[in-house]
Amino acid sequence: MGLGQIRVELMDEDDQPLPGYALEECLPVSGDDTDLQVHWKDKNDLSGAVGKTVRLRFELKNARLYSYRRMN
């Protein structure tokens, strides 16, 4: 079994993906580390979510999520 993968989606209060932050646009994160960063195809940061209430949806495939935090 290979390394697992995690993808993250940012959603609005109505559970709709924010433009540019859908699961399909998230580049899979893989590795055994506590300092991995999530990126989307056209987004390298969370500037598109500033000032908005968002929900996070995590998709895990053969993976475990230990914790998460917002990076500056």
Biotite code that builds the C-alpha atoms (Angstrom):
import biotite.structure as struc

atoms = struc.array([
    struc.Atom([0.000, 0.000, 0.000], chain_id="A", res_id=1, res_name="MET", atom_name="CA", element="C"),
    struc.Atom([1.392, 3.395, -1.017], chain_id="A", res_id=2, res_name="GLY", atom_name="CA", element="C"),
    struc.Atom([1.214, 6.654, 0.833], chain_id="A", res_id=3, res_name="LEU", atom_name="CA", element="C"),
    struc.Atom([-2.222, 8.025, 1.494], chain_id="A", res_id=4, res_name="GLY", atom_name="CA", element="C"),
    struc.Atom([-3.525, 11.326, 0.210], chain_id="A", res_id=5, res_name="GLN", atom_name="CA", element="C"),
    struc.Atom([-5.495, 14.196, 1.662], chain_id="A", res_id=6, res_name="ILE", atom_name="CA", element="C"),
    struc.Atom([-7.381, 16.911, -0.228], chain_id="A", res_id=7, res_name="ARG", atom_name="CA", element="C"),
    struc.Atom([-9.173, 19.898, 1.297], chain_id="A", res_id=8, res_name="VAL", atom_name="CA", element="C"),
    struc.Atom([-12.164, 21.900, 0.104], chain_id="A", res_id=9, res_name="GLU", atom_name="CA", element="C"),
    struc.Atom([-13.221, 25.298, 1.428], chain_id="A", res_id=10, res_name="LEU", atom_name="CA", element="C"),
    struc.Atom([-16.983, 25.769, 1.498], chain_id="A", res_id=11, res_name="MET", atom_name="CA", element="C"),
    struc.Atom([-19.273, 28.674, 2.246], chain_id="A", res_id=12, res_name="ASP", atom_name="CA", element="C"),
    struc.Atom([-22.040, 28.635, 4.863], chain_id="A", res_id=13, res_name="GLU", atom_name="CA", element="C"),
    struc.Atom([-24.333, 26.874, 2.354], chain_id="A", res_id=14, res_name="ASP", atom_name="CA", element="C"),
    struc.Atom([-21.805, 24.040, 1.876], chain_id="A", res_id=15, res_name="ASP", atom_name="CA", element="C"),
    struc.Atom([-20.918, 25.243, -1.636], chain_id="A", res_id=16, res_name="GLN", atom_name="CA", element="C"),
    struc.Atom([-17.228, 25.235, -2.641], chain_id="A", res_id=17, res_name="PRO", atom_name="CA", element="C"),
    struc.Atom([-15.557, 28.624, -2.772], chain_id="A", res_id=18, res_name="LEU", atom_name="CA", element="C"),
    struc.Atom([-14.354, 29.384, -6.314], chain_id="A", res_id=19, res_name="PRO", atom_name="CA", element="C"),
    struc.Atom([-10.869, 27.956, -6.741], chain_id="A", res_id=20, res_name="GLY", atom_name="CA", element="C"),
    struc.Atom([-11.000, 25.903, -3.532], chain_id="A", res_id=21, res_name="TYR", atom_name="CA", element="C"),
    struc.Atom([-13.057, 22.846, -4.566], chain_id="A", res_id=22, res_name="ALA", atom_name="CA", element="C"),
    struc.Atom([-11.823, 19.301, -3.911], chain_id="A", res_id=23, res_name="LEU", atom_name="CA", element="C"),
    struc.Atom([-11.205, 18.817, -7.627], chain_id="A", res_id=24, res_name="GLU", atom_name="CA", element="C"),
    struc.Atom([-8.876, 21.820, -7.611], chain_id="A", res_id=25, res_name="GLU", atom_name="CA", element="C"),
    struc.Atom([-6.901, 20.737, -4.546], chain_id="A", res_id=26, res_name="CYS", atom_name="CA", element="C"),
    struc.Atom([-3.501, 19.210, -5.207], chain_id="A", res_id=27, res_name="LEU", atom_name="CA", element="C"),
    struc.Atom([-3.268, 15.975, -3.170], chain_id="A", res_id=28, res_name="PRO", atom_name="CA", element="C"),
    struc.Atom([-1.046, 16.141, -0.089], chain_id="A", res_id=29, res_name="VAL", atom_name="CA", element="C"),
    struc.Atom([0.941, 13.034, 0.711], chain_id="A", res_id=30, res_name="SER", atom_name="CA", element="C"),
    struc.Atom([3.597, 12.282, 3.270], chain_id="A", res_id=31, res_name="GLY", atom_name="CA", element="C"),
    struc.Atom([4.332, 11.473, 6.873], chain_id="A", res_id=32, res_name="ASP", atom_name="CA", element="C"),
    struc.Atom([4.951, 14.918, 8.275], chain_id="A", res_id=33, res_name="ASP", atom_name="CA", element="C"),
    struc.Atom([3.340, 17.474, 10.569], chain_id="A", res_id=34, res_name="THR", atom_name="CA", element="C"),
    struc.Atom([4.208, 20.473, 8.400], chain_id="A", res_id=35, res_name="ASP", atom_name="CA", element="C"),
    struc.Atom([2.665, 19.763, 4.978], chain_id="A", res_id=36, res_name="LEU", atom_name="CA", element="C"),
    struc.Atom([0.881, 22.583, 3.160], chain_id="A", res_id=37, res_name="GLN", atom_name="CA", element="C"),
    struc.Atom([-2.254, 22.414, 1.025], chain_id="A", res_id=38, res_name="VAL", atom_name="CA", element="C"),
    struc.Atom([-2.400, 24.147, -2.352], chain_id="A", res_id=39, res_name="HIS", atom_name="CA", element="C"),
    struc.Atom([-5.035, 24.361, -5.050], chain_id="A", res_id=40, res_name="TRP", atom_name="CA", element="C"),
    struc.Atom([-4.399, 24.473, -8.814], chain_id="A", res_id=41, res_name="LYS", atom_name="CA", element="C"),
    struc.Atom([-4.801, 28.250, -9.068], chain_id="A", res_id=42, res_name="ASP", atom_name="CA", element="C"),
    struc.Atom([-4.536, 29.184, -5.380], chain_id="A", res_id=43, res_name="LYS", atom_name="CA", element="C"),
    struc.Atom([-1.399, 29.064, -3.247], chain_id="A", res_id=44, res_name="ASN", atom_name="CA", element="C"),
    struc.Atom([-2.915, 30.775, -0.242], chain_id="A", res_id=45, res_name="ASP", atom_name="CA", element="C"),
    struc.Atom([-6.214, 31.499, 1.495], chain_id="A", res_id=46, res_name="LEU", atom_name="CA", element="C"),
    struc.Atom([-6.568, 35.109, 0.313], chain_id="A", res_id=47, res_name="SER", atom_name="CA", element="C"),
    struc.Atom([-9.800, 34.185, -1.498], chain_id="A", res_id=48, res_name="GLY", atom_name="CA", element="C"),
    struc.Atom([-11.357, 33.270, 1.842], chain_id="A", res_id=49, res_name="ALA", atom_name="CA", element="C"),
    struc.Atom([-10.355, 36.356, 3.830], chain_id="A", res_id=50, res_name="VAL", atom_name="CA", element="C"),
    struc.Atom([-13.297, 37.851, 5.696], chain_id="A", res_id=51, res_name="GLY", atom_name="CA", element="C"),
    struc.Atom([-15.567, 34.896, 4.930], chain_id="A", res_id=52, res_name="LYS", atom_name="CA", element="C"),
    struc.Atom([-16.944, 32.198, 7.175], chain_id="A", res_id=53, res_name="THR", atom_name="CA", element="C"),
    struc.Atom([-15.753, 28.908, 5.702], chain_id="A", res_id=54, res_name="VAL", atom_name="CA", element="C"),
    struc.Atom([-16.100, 25.219, 6.402], chain_id="A", res_id=55, res_name="ARG", atom_name="CA", element="C"),
    struc.Atom([-13.379, 22.711, 5.629], chain_id="A", res_id=56, res_name="LEU", atom_name="CA", element="C"),
    struc.Atom([-14.042, 19.357, 4.010], chain_id="A", res_id=57, res_name="ARG", atom_name="CA", element="C"),
    struc.Atom([-11.226, 16.835, 4.195], chain_id="A", res_id=58, res_name="PHE", atom_name="CA", element="C"),
    struc.Atom([-11.048, 13.891, 1.805], chain_id="A", res_id=59, res_name="GLU", atom_name="CA", element="C"),
    struc.Atom([-8.708, 11.164, 3.054], chain_id="A", res_id=60, res_name="LEU", atom_name="CA", element="C"),
    struc.Atom([-7.636, 8.133, 1.046], chain_id="A", res_id=61, res_name="LYS", atom_name="CA", element="C"),
    struc.Atom([-5.626, 5.578, 3.038], chain_id="A", res_id=62, res_name="ASN", atom_name="CA", element="C"),
    struc.Atom([-4.613, 8.431, 5.328], chain_id="A", res_id=63, res_name="ALA", atom_name="CA", element="C"),
    struc.Atom([-5.017, 9.773, 8.839], chain_id="A", res_id=64, res_name="ARG", atom_name="CA", element="C"),
    struc.Atom([-5.220, 13.438, 9.753], chain_id="A", res_id=65, res_name="LEU", atom_name="CA", element="C"),
    struc.Atom([-3.380, 14.272, 12.954], chain_id="A", res_id=66, res_name="TYR", atom_name="CA", element="C"),
    struc.Atom([-4.147, 18.004, 13.060], chain_id="A", res_id=67, res_name="SER", atom_name="CA", element="C"),
    struc.Atom([-4.417, 21.126, 10.936], chain_id="A", res_id=68, res_name="TYR", atom_name="CA", element="C"),
    struc.Atom([-3.747, 24.835, 11.285], chain_id="A", res_id=69, res_name="ARG", atom_name="CA", element="C"),
    struc.Atom([-3.790, 27.927, 9.135], chain_id="A", res_id=70, res_name="ARG", atom_name="CA", element="C"),
    struc.Atom([-0.369, 29.079, 7.981], chain_id="A", res_id=71, res_name="MET", atom_name="CA", element="C"),
    struc.Atom([0.436, 32.745, 7.454], chain_id="A", res_id=72, res_name="ASN", atom_name="CA", element="C"),
])
